[in-house]
Amino acid sequence: MSAIDERVAVVRQSLKTLNVQRESLEQEAAALVSELTLVNPSNPTAPPMGVDTPLTDQEGYPRNDIDVFRARTLRHRLSVIRTDHKELMKEIEERLRQLALLQNTDKAAEEERELAARSQPKPKPKYDPKTGKW
């Protein structure tokens, strides 16, 4: 097995691990959203806790039809999950890019040449004395 094949295998394994983490976060987020949007069976006319609904009544007091502490805890966890999910998706995207570069070595060399060309100093614009423009 060549060194590139081993690196491809390592990247694929890390992608599988990251995908399991992503699925776990998405399942937990779905469970939290379903609990937050669930109608209270003891008071079906009252609105649910909601993901972003106010936790106070019109007078500014905490709502008495829901557990405000539980709602805040669930909303906080959902916010943490969303942030972690964004970071995880960035990591997955980076690993997919690495995998594509490892599988296509010509593309990797082309990308390196392009980056080197972009880092070269740009030519200075020329001044046209007739028009007075650069």
Sequence and secondary structure as in RCSB ss.txt:
>XXXX:A:sequence
MSAIDERVAVVRQSLKTLNVQRESLEQEAAALVSELTLVNPSNPTAPPMGVDTPLTDQEGYPRNDIDVFRARTLR
HRLSVIRTDHKELMKEIEERLRQLALLQNTDKAAEEERELAARSQPKPKPKYDPKTGKW
>XXXX:A:secstr
  HHHHHHHHHHHHHHHHHHHHHHHHHHHHHHHHHHT   TT TTS    SSS SB TTSSB SSS HHHHHHHH
HHHHHHHHHHHHHHHHHHHHHHHHHHHH HHHHHHHHHHHHHHHS       BTTTTB 
